[in-house]
Amino acid sequence: MEGEPILALNQGLRAFKEDICKDSLASRRVEVAVVTFDSEVRVVQDFVTADQFDPPGLTAQGSTLMGSAIKKALDMIATRKAQYKAAGVLYYRPWVFMITDGEPHGEPDELLQQAAKRVHEEEEAKRVAFFAVGVERANMARLNQFVVRTPVKLRGLNFVEMFVWLSRSAQAVSHSKMSEQVALPPQGWGTV
């Protein structure tokens, strides 16, 4: 995701920060972490509340270590939830947004199958909500193998609209009660 797509993604992250900080409750309740995956998997932002989130300037290069990134993200969530439980803090079901313009590359099939199995197990147990977003040339059929929900194809490079939708959704959830079902805003930034 080089050139214009990565610039649009970075702009979307900044729009997320700006929009969510308009809601003082959500900006203190919603936590954000960013894991990137190309030739290596990197935690470029560990969990912080949205008001402390400093949108990183992302770059892209090399392979697509998607399976390893999925494992890392799910491990981070499990660790964070354990910290909350130990402190007696209630929390909402975490969301993972995996955004890619390709498909897994550079990892053994066995690792990819393990990652897909883990996503399905986490979803079935309602421990996480996992979303896959495909950009430009993304292999949507391949992404579908990893997730329970149908992957969403981003319309053009409409990252700002996607991240504003994510912000508004997080705001709605942050104002809800723990067991309450929340109606999310209509999603117009992608297609299924």
LINRADA-V89338 format. One record per helix or strand. SS is the DSSP state (hx for helix, st for strand). FROM is the first residue (numbers start at 0). LEN is the number of residues. If there is no record, write none. Layout:
BEGIN
SS|FROM|LEN / SS|FROM|LEN
END
This chain:
BEGIN
hx|3|17 / hx|23|6 / st|30|7 / st|40|9 / hx|49|3 / st|63|1 / hx|65|22 / st|93|7 / st|104|1 / hx|108|16 / st|127|7 / hx|139|5 / st|151|3 / hx|158|16 / st|189|2
END
